[in-house]
Amino acid sequence: MAQVCAAQIRDWLQAGQRGEALLMNGDDARPVRASDISVLVRSRQEAAQVRDALTLLEIPSVYLSNRDSVFETLEAQEMLWLLQAVMTPERENTLRSALATSMMGLNALDIETLNNDEHAWDAVVEEFDGYRQIWRKRGVMPMLRALMSARNIAETSHLLATAGGERRLTDILHISELLQEAGTQLESEHALVRWLSQHILEPDSNASSQQMRLESDKHLVQIVTIHKSKGLEYPLVWLPFITNFRVQDQAFYHDRHSFEAVLDLNAAPESVDLAEAERLAEDLRLLYVALTRSVWHCSLGVAPLVRRRGDKKGDTDVHQHGAPKCARAFAAKRRTARCGRASYLH
């Protein structure tokens, strides 16, 4: 469903470029652009699926609820290899690992050419030794700035032109700032490398300083959790996973009179139905919030949903578990033709 969503967004953006998809404001009209589009999801797992699908189509996006630690990114690991190479440029394997990072923008042929050219390799060793001297005299941030400037990491097309390049550059600069702050409290370059290695092994997404920052959301498709979208409006909205739900596997509900929480360990059918009704009520609340966010257009992803293998053909789990027992019994009397493939309702 994420791929279908991404393909539709691509079609809308291409139509906007051709002047076939326009947003009206009085007598004025302008083409649809990426920043007009929002995809509402329930979780960061769903957000990741959408981002991956958009990235495959080279559509830049931003997840506005991202709370992952920046130390969980590839850029953190590449930064570690880079610092290790600057600290000991005479170690060939360490330097080669740094040169192979996507940050440096070299391909396998470039590195092989360096390996076979002694003078060129010595020049790289000397270059990294210069970064080491800057690190020792002025700190890690000035060193990283010198390296990024010399290698044109932020300016050239090899990073920013790639899918997610702005996201990666944001993470690189974020990690650099955290390294600079930590470096003022540590006694040596080796201690700072150990600090970074430890944070990569044990990231803390609850630490506000580690939480991934937003890249510029200008001209980016926005991916937002339904919860975070409450009270906001977006010109064009997609809901790719709106029919998804969690099966209520516990007879946990609230008493209708006392409102006290109840957990029926015996899982009596009546208790399961009450728990399922509460689950459905919450899903309907989320559905209402999601459906009322769009100004001009809203697409809903609808597809057969089967949670257990080997089930017989018939209603999907969307029909069987998407409503309490009484509603399912009513729906059984009014079955219509079923759709056998993923689709979007507009």
Helices and strands as residue ranges (DSSP letters): H 2-17, E 22-25, E 28-31, G 34-36, E 37-41, H 44-56, E 61-63, G 70-72, H 74-87, H 92-99, H 108-115, H 118-138, H 140-150, H 157-160, H 165-183, H 189-201, E 221-225, E 234-239, E 252-254, E 261-263, H 269-291, E 294-302, H 317-321, H 325-332, E 343-345
